[in-house]
Amino acid sequence: MPEKVLVTREIPSAGLRVLEGFDVAVLSEGPPERGELLEAVRGVAGILSTVTETVDTELMDAAGGDLRVIANMAVGYDNVDLDAAGERGVVVTNTPEVLNETTADTAFMLLLAAARRLGEAERLLRSGGWDAWGPMQLTGPDVWGKKLGVVGFGRIGQALAHRARGFDMEVLYHDQYRNESAEQETGAQYLELEELLETADFISVHTPLTPETRHLIGPGELDLMKPTAILVNSSRGPVVDEAALADALEQGSIFAAGLDVYEEEPEVHPKLLELENVVLAPHIGSASIETRDKMAVLAAENLVAVLRGEDPTTPVDA
Ligand code: DGY
């Protein structure tokens, strides 16, 4: 009898092909309803999950003793309870690397869009409110030649630094650890967080969500930024205090922001929805066709490896 595998959401078919030979159920197109998920997970050996599912004790217990692997189709895994998985001997895997360049593209896109007021400009045009070219209409700061501060200098942060160099930007970074080889490779300069926030024209956040990084950017950090600063977040919503950011944008204590992630997805702080100086994207950081194919394939390959008793390519270190 083939082992049972639950794929929580519809994923690219390239990933499903890797699972051929198993008894695969794909639960739903959108985020599955919790009760449905708890029911569908019973007796499975592997779960291929996404960031919209909370994979906790309750879900693992509902799956039962056959569960051996949770393959999360994301680089982030804050939706998975690693301790609970460890206690049950369940391997957790993620999909790093394959999305680095695409996610860095998204961060740079948000940076450009926030600086050059693209959302506001498009809303003006679509509303019929654009009557003529204007000498000072919708002007925003240049991006090229400015200072970019990258908070979290992992693989995605470094990929962003490469893009910034193409715009003749000076790249500053802060991370828990100084990375001298990445400094040499990207030309980035290490700064303490406070100094980076005071100095940078653009600040882009690329840290994973952990207890230490929750609200890493709060009222105090926003206060340190220049009134002309632009903040970009494409990592995890709770790394930035959304209410404090909305206040800072409303009061003009920073110039603008570009966001791809939110504290309570899919909810967005109501004030942000009203503000013109923030570009809002619906968590599309890795959403290129090629990258989503690669993420699905890697997640499926990880799952299959564990079920075959082999080492997965990208396990999450508990
Ligand atoms: C990730 O990979 O963690 C993204 O947020 C989902 O694409």
Boltz pocket constraint, residues with backbone or C-beta under 6 A from the ligand:
constraints:
  - pocket:
      binder: B
      contacts: [[A, 51], [A, 73], [A, 74], [A, 75], [A, 76], [A, 77], [A, 95], [A, 99], [A, 234], [A, 235], [A, 283], [A, 285], [A, 286]]
      max_distance: 6.0
